[in-house]
């Protein structure tokens, strides 16, 4: 059964002088302010679409990697994944870099790295990013 998740953003004003507010409608867990300065310069205390995309990518990858590891006979104790999504004004999103470490009993470093690559390829958010370059660094904790 398919699940549709919803968020709503209200934007006021022009791109460069305006601002917006994003709400996670489905879970009702969070609301975020956003503006162009946060997107182009990294303003503190305000988010941007790429930070939200990075959150989605790191969460999705962690779940996918947990599944891949367990299916390979290495159930993980823990996985920590960070996604760094790069935005270039005038170009858009130019890449996502995953940095992952994990505590996985009995696995070799080579198998950990190989399975991380598999999870990166099969993660639904990675697939949704289509032609965007995705890189990964994986190491055992």
Sine and cosine of phi, psi and omega as CSV:
sin_phi,cos_phi,sin_psi,cos_psi,sin_omega,cos_omega
0.00,0.00,0.76,-0.65,-0.01,-1.00
-0.97,0.23,0.56,-0.83,0.06,-1.00
-0.86,-0.52,0.77,-0.64,0.06,-1.00
-0.96,-0.29,0.81,-0.59,0.04,-1.00
-0.96,-0.27,0.57,-0.82,-0.08,-1.00
-0.80,-0.61,0.60,-0.80,0.19,-0.98
-0.69,-0.73,0.48,-0.88,0.02,-1.00
-0.81,-0.59,0.69,-0.73,0.10,-0.99
-0.85,-0.53,0.71,-0.70,0.14,-0.99
-0.92,-0.40,0.83,-0.55,-0.01,-1.00
-0.92,-0.40,0.70,-0.71,0.02,-1.00
-0.84,-0.54,0.79,-0.62,0.06,-1.00
1.00,-0.05,-0.16,-0.99,-0.03,-1.00
-0.98,0.19,0.17,-0.98,-0.01,-1.00
-0.85,0.53,-0.76,0.65,-0.14,-0.99
-0.99,0.15,-0.51,0.86,-0.02,-1.00
-0.97,-0.23,-0.28,0.96,-0.07,-1.00
-0.99,0.12,-0.08,-1.00,0.03,-1.00
-0.43,-0.90,0.22,-0.97,-0.02,-1.00
-0.61,-0.79,0.04,-1.00,-0.02,-1.00
-0.59,-0.81,0.83,-0.55,0.02,-1.00
-0.94,-0.34,0.70,-0.72,-0.01,-1.00
-0.83,-0.55,0.72,-0.69,0.11,-0.99
-0.99,0.14,0.98,-0.20,-0.11,-0.99
-0.95,0.30,-0.67,0.74,-0.10,-0.99
-0.90,0.43,-0.76,0.65,-0.05,-1.00
-1.00,0.00,-0.39,0.92,-0.08,-1.00
0.85,0.53,0.47,0.88,-0.07,-1.00
-1.00,0.01,-0.39,0.92,-0.09,-1.00
-0.40,-0.92,0.39,-0.92,0.13,-0.99
-0.70,-0.71,0.60,-0.80,-0.09,-1.00
-0.72,-0.70,0.68,-0.74,0.17,-0.98
-1.00,0.08,0.53,-0.85,0.05,-1.00
-0.55,-0.83,0.44,-0.90,0.07,-1.00
-0.36,-0.93,0.13,-0.99,-0.05,-1.00
-0.90,0.43,-0.64,0.77,-0.03,-1.00
-0.86,0.52,-0.65,0.76,0.04,-1.00
-0.90,0.44,-0.57,0.83,-0.03,-1.00
-0.97,0.26,-0.65,0.76,-0.10,-1.00
-1.00,-0.06,-0.43,0.90,-0.10,-0.99
-0.81,-0.59,-0.16,0.99,0.01,-1.00
0.98,0.18,0.63,0.78,0.01,-1.00
-0.82,0.57,0.73,-0.69,-0.02,-1.00
-0.97,0.23,0.59,-0.81,0.07,-1.00
1.00,0.09,-0.05,1.00,0.01,-1.00
-0.73,-0.69,0.64,-0.77,-0.05,-1.00
-0.99,-0.15,-0.07,-1.00,0.03,-1.00
-0.50,-0.87,0.25,-0.97,-0.04,-1.00
-0.85,0.53,-0.55,0.83,-0.03,-1.00
-0.94,0.33,-0.56,0.83,0.08,-1.00
-0.92,0.40,-0.64,0.77,0.05,-1.00
-0.92,0.40,-0.62,0.78,0.07,-1.00
-0.90,0.43,-0.65,0.76,0.04,-1.00
-0.88,0.48,-0.64,0.77,0.04,-1.00
-0.88,0.47,-0.70,0.71,0.02,-1.00
-0.90,0.44,-0.67,0.74,-0.05,-1.00
-0.93,0.38,-0.70,0.71,0.00,-1.00
-0.91,0.42,-0.63,0.78,0.02,-1.00
-0.92,0.39,-0.73,0.69,-0.01,-1.00
-0.89,0.45,-0.72,0.69,0.00,-1.00
-0.87,0.49,-0.69,0.72,0.00,-1.00
-0.85,0.53,-0.67,0.74,0.02,-1.00
-0.92,0.39,-0.70,0.71,0.00,-1.00
-0.90,0.44,-0.66,0.75,-0.02,-1.00
-0.92,0.39,-0.64,0.77,0.06,-1.00
-0.85,0.52,-0.68,0.73,0.02,-1.00
-0.91,0.41,-0.73,0.68,-0.03,-1.00
-0.87,0.48,-0.69,0.72,0.01,-1.00
-0.89,0.46,-0.73,0.69,-0.01,-1.00
-0.89,0.45,-0.67,0.75,0.02,-1.00
-0.91,0.42,-0.43,0.90,0.03,-1.00
-1.00,0.04,0.02,1.00,0.03,-1.00
1.00,-0.02,0.28,0.96,0.00,-1.00
-0.81,-0.59,0.95,0.32,0.00,-1.00
-0.87,0.49,0.81,-0.59,-0.07,-1.00
-0.97,0.22,0.53,-0.85,0.18,-0.98
-0.98,0.20,-0.68,0.74,0.02,-1.00
-0.32,-0.95,0.45,-0.89,0.05,-1.00
-0.71,-0.70,0.71,-0.70,0.13,-0.99
-0.84,-0.54,0.85,-0.53,-0.01,-1.00
-0.79,-0.61,0.72,-0.70,0.10,-0.99
-0.88,-0.47,0.74,-0.68,0.10,-0.99
-0.93,-0.36,0.78,-0.63,0.05,-1.00
-0.92,-0.38,0.96,-0.27,-0.03,-1.00
-0.99,-0.12,0.80,-0.60,-0.04,-1.00
-0.98,-0.18,0.75,-0.66,0.06,-1.00
-0.89,-0.46,0.78,-0.63,0.07,-1.00
-0.90,-0.43,0.91,-0.41,0.04,-1.00
-0.80,0.60,0.71,-0.70,-0.03,-1.00
1.00,-0.01,-0.35,0.94,0.01,-1.00
-0.92,-0.40,-0.65,0.76,-0.06,-1.00
0.96,-0.27,-0.44,-0.90,0.00,-1.00
-0.96,0.27,0.84,-0.55,-0.06,-1.00
-0.95,-0.31,-0.08,1.00,0.05,-1.00
0.18,-0.98,0.27,-0.96,0.12,-0.99
-0.71,-0.71,0.78,-0.63,0.01,-1.00
-0.92,-0.40,0.84,-0.54,0.03,-1.00
-0.99,-0.13,0.75,-0.66,0.09,-1.00
-0.86,-0.51,0.91,-0.42,-0.12,-0.99
-0.77,-0.64,0.65,-0.76,0.17,-0.99
-0.72,-0.69,0.42,-0.91,-0.02,-1.00
-0.41,-0.91,0.44,-0.90,0.15,-0.99
-0.97,-0.24,0.94,-0.34,-0.07,-1.00
-0.71,-0.71,0.97,-0.22,-0.04,-1.00
-0.87,0.49,0.68,-0.74,0.16,-0.99
0.99,0.17,-0.02,1.00,-0.06,-1.00
-0.99,-0.13,0.55,-0.83,0.09,-1.00
-0.99,0.12,0.34,-0.94,0.04,-1.00
-0.86,0.51,-0.66,0.75,-0.02,-1.00
-0.90,0.44,-0.68,0.73,0.03,-1.00
-0.93,0.38,-0.61,0.79,0.04,-1.00
-0.87,0.50,-0.73,0.68,0.01,-1.00
-0.91,0.42,-0.67,0.74,0.00,-1.00
-0.89,0.45,-0.71,0.71,-0.01,-1.00
-0.95,0.33,-0.50,0.87,0.09,-1.00
-0.90,0.43,-0.66,0.75,0.06,-1.00
-0.87,0.48,-0.67,0.74,0.02,-1.00
-0.89,0.46,-0.70,0.72,0.02,-1.00
-0.90,0.43,-0.63,0.77,0.03,-1.00
-0.86,0.51,-0.69,0.72,-0.03,-1.00
-0.92,0.38,-0.60,0.80,-0.13,-0.99
-0.99,-0.15,-0.08,1.00,0.05,-1.00
-0.88,0.47,0.78,-0.62,-0.02,-1.00
-0.84,0.55,-0.56,0.83,0.03,-1.00
-0.95,0.31,-0.61,0.79,0.11,-0.99
-0.85,0.53,-0.69,0.72,0.02,-1.00
-0.90,0.44,-0.63,0.78,0.00,-1.00
-0.92,0.40,-0.46,0.89,0.02,-1.00
-0.97,0.26,-0.15,0.99,0.13,-0.99
0.75,0.67,-0.93,-0.36,-0.09,-1.00
-0.99,0.15,0.12,0.99,0.01,-1.00
-0.98,0.19,0.78,-0.62,0.04,-1.00
-0.88,0.47,0.73,-0.68,0.04,-1.00
-0.81,-0.58,0.84,-0.54,0.04,-1.00
-0.92,-0.40,0.29,-0.96,-0.03,-1.00
-0.54,-0.84,0.59,-0.80,0.20,-0.98
-0.83,-0.56,0.82,-0.58,-0.04,-1.00
-0.75,-0.66,0.72,-0.70,0.06,-1.00
-0.51,-0.86,0.50,-0.86,0.06,-1.00
-0.95,0.30,0.60,-0.80,0.00,-1.00
-0.99,0.13,0.00,0.00,0.00,0.00
